Amino acid sequence: MIGAGNVGFHLGKRLFKKEHNIVQVFSRKIAKAEYLSTKIKAQAIDDLSDLVIDADFYIIAVHDDAIKEVSDKISQKKGIVVHTSGSINTDRLDKHSEYGSFYPLQTFTIKNKPDWKTIPFCYCGNNSSSEKKIKQLVRSISKNDNKITDEQRLSLHLPAVIVNNFTNHLIGIAKDICFKHSVPFELLVPLLRESLKKAEIHNPYEIQTGPARRDDQKTIKKHLSLLSKEQYRAVYKLLSESILKTEAERNNKS
Ligand SMILES: NC(=O)c1ccc[n+]([C@@H]2O[C@H](COP(=O)([O-])OP(=O)(O)OC[C@H]3O[C@@H](n4cnc5c(N)ncnc54)[C@H](OP(=O)(O)O)[C@@H]3O)[C@@H](O)[C@H]2O)c1
């Protein structure tokens, strides 16, 4: 396991739980490698030249920008090299004869335990042999395996960023406002749950409500005056504009 960050940590533990033998955990910070390696009975290393050369898989779970650099430093004989990124092409790994993608479509942070039963896995290999073996690895830890090309993975990564990263940021802003105005965020939780439930079942544009959808400029102005940070005002304005324009486009079509 190359990388002991959010993904490396959870993937390492999951593979270990499913009885894979994790030989080594690499991190540039040895303490981080050790933190994971003690949990999964692996050797901790902080130098890629110490990697064993006969592993079946080399799973690269490092920062996207470091994937090629790390891949190029791996000297191995028979293993398949995969990365866990949503947006990086697998040809970055083409120094190796067998390589591919091993992408769990979920958000991971070390302190939060993921629910592996619901995690879709996207994978691909550079040839039929590597693809078959990567699929086997996926199937050993997830029932939701999806053969997906590099292009498709990027096309999924973009909406994944929107539904997770952006939504999470918006919830952060909402919490901040509650804190500043001394109102309980808990009162918003049923609304948050209902929004997700409805958007899953219906066309989100058909169920859109709120001041922007109604073009209620008076309320929009009031809200903007309550937002203390410039970046929050910018987000509010941009999203309101997007809602208004989308609504206008939909009305023009019908
Ligand atoms: N987090 C998610 O929700 C998620 C979900 C799906 C896929 N992914 C993908 O999984 C990969 C890992 O993401 P992550 O969230 O686990 O990131 P992370 O928590 O930031 O961990 C990435 C690790 O990369 C290592 N690193 C950075 N630069 C490096 C370099 N030049 N050489 C070697 N190691 C380097 C760092 O470890 P040291 O500084 O200790 O060496 C860092 O701990 C990324 O490709 C990401 O796109 C993430």
The ligand as a Tripos MOL2 file, in Angstrom:
@<TRIPOS>MOLECULE
LIG
   48    52     1     0     0
SMALL
NO_CHARGES

@<TRIPOS>ATOM
      1 N1        -10.1700   11.0750    0.0960 N.am      1 LIG1
      2 C1        -11.0960   10.6940   -0.7390 C.2       1 LIG1
      3 O1        -12.2720   10.8580   -0.4310 O.2       1 LIG1
      4 C2        -10.7590   10.0040   -2.0310 C.ar      1 LIG1
      5 C3        -11.7400    9.1940   -2.6220 C.ar      1 LIG1
      6 C4        -11.4300    8.4860   -3.7850 C.ar      1 LIG1
      7 C5        -10.1650    8.6020   -4.3460 C.ar      1 LIG1
      8 N2         -9.2320    9.4360   -3.7680 N.ar      1 LIG1
      9 C6         -7.9010    9.4660   -4.4010 C.3       1 LIG1
     10 O2         -7.0040    8.6660   -3.6150 O.3       1 LIG1
     11 C7         -5.6810    9.2380   -3.6350 C.3       1 LIG1
     12 C8         -5.2390    9.5470   -2.2180 C.3       1 LIG1
     13 O3         -6.1460   10.4840   -1.6720 O.3       1 LIG1
     14 P1         -6.2180   10.7340   -0.1000 P.3       1 LIG1
     15 O4         -7.4900   11.4100    0.1770 O.co2     1 LIG1
     16 O5         -5.8690    9.4840    0.6370 O.co2     1 LIG1
     17 O6         -5.0640   11.8060    0.0790 O.3       1 LIG1
     18 P2         -4.3020   12.1960    1.4220 P.3       1 LIG1
     19 O7         -5.0750   11.8090    2.6140 O.co2     1 LIG1
     20 O8         -3.8940   13.6180    1.2340 O.co2     1 LIG1
     21 O9         -3.0450   11.2530    1.3460 O.3       1 LIG1
     22 C9         -2.2040   11.2940    0.2490 C.3       1 LIG1
     23 C10        -0.8190   10.9860    0.6750 C.3       1 LIG1
     24 O10         0.0280   11.2340   -0.4520 O.3       1 LIG1
     25 C11         1.3290   11.3580    0.0710 C.3       1 LIG1
     26 N3          2.1210   12.1520   -0.8440 N.ar      1 LIG1
     27 C12         1.9040   13.4240   -1.2510 C.ar      1 LIG1
     28 N4          2.8740   13.7990   -2.1010 N.ar      1 LIG1
     29 C13         3.7000   12.7330   -2.2580 C.ar      1 LIG1
     30 C14         4.8870   12.5060   -3.0050 C.ar      1 LIG1
     31 N5          5.4140   13.4600   -3.7980 N.pl3     1 LIG1
     32 N6          5.4600   11.2840   -2.9210 N.ar      1 LIG1
     33 C15         4.9270   10.3250   -2.1430 C.ar      1 LIG1
     34 N7          3.8270   10.4780   -1.3960 N.ar      1 LIG1
     35 C16         3.2150   11.6820   -1.4580 C.ar      1 LIG1
     36 C17         1.1750   12.0330    1.4580 C.3       1 LIG1
     37 O11         1.7750   11.2360    2.4040 O.3       1 LIG1
     38 P3          3.1820   11.6070    3.1400 P.3       1 LIG1
     39 O12         3.2790   13.0990    3.1520 O.co2     1 LIG1
     40 O13         3.0820   10.9670    4.4660 O.co2     1 LIG1
     41 O14         4.1740   10.9290    2.2890 O.co2     1 LIG1
     42 C18        -0.3050   11.9240    1.7590 C.3       1 LIG1
     43 O15        -0.5770   11.3360    3.0150 O.3       1 LIG1
     44 C19        -5.7720   10.4580   -4.5470 C.3       1 LIG1
     45 O16        -5.4260   10.0500   -5.8390 O.3       1 LIG1
     46 C20        -7.2380   10.8480   -4.4870 C.3       1 LIG1
     47 O17        -7.6470   11.5320   -5.6430 O.3       1 LIG1
     48 C21        -9.4990   10.1180   -2.6290 C.ar      1 LIG1
@<TRIPOS>BOND
     1     1     2 1
     2     2     3 2
     3     2     4 1
     4     4     5 ar
     5     4    48 ar
     6     5     6 ar
     7     6     7 ar
     8     7     8 ar
     9     8     9 1
    10     8    48 ar
    11     9    10 1
    12     9    46 1
    13    10    11 1
    14    11    12 1
    15    11    44 1
    16    12    13 1
    17    13    14 1
    18    14    15 2
    19    14    16 1
    20    14    17 1
    21    17    18 1
    22    18    19 2
    23    18    20 1
    24    18    21 1
    25    21    22 1
    26    22    23 1
    27    23    24 1
    28    23    42 1
    29    24    25 1
    30    25    26 1
    31    25    36 1
    32    26    27 ar
    33    26    35 ar
    34    27    28 ar
    35    28    29 ar
    36    29    30 ar
    37    29    35 ar
    38    30    31 1
    39    30    32 ar
    40    32    33 ar
    41    33    34 ar
    42    34    35 ar
    43    36    37 1
    44    36    42 1
    45    37    38 1
    46    38    39 2
    47    38    40 1
    48    38    41 1
    49    42    43 1
    50    44    45 1
    51    44    46 1
    52    46    47 1
@<TRIPOS>SUBSTRUCTURE
     1 LIG1         1 GROUP 0 **** ****
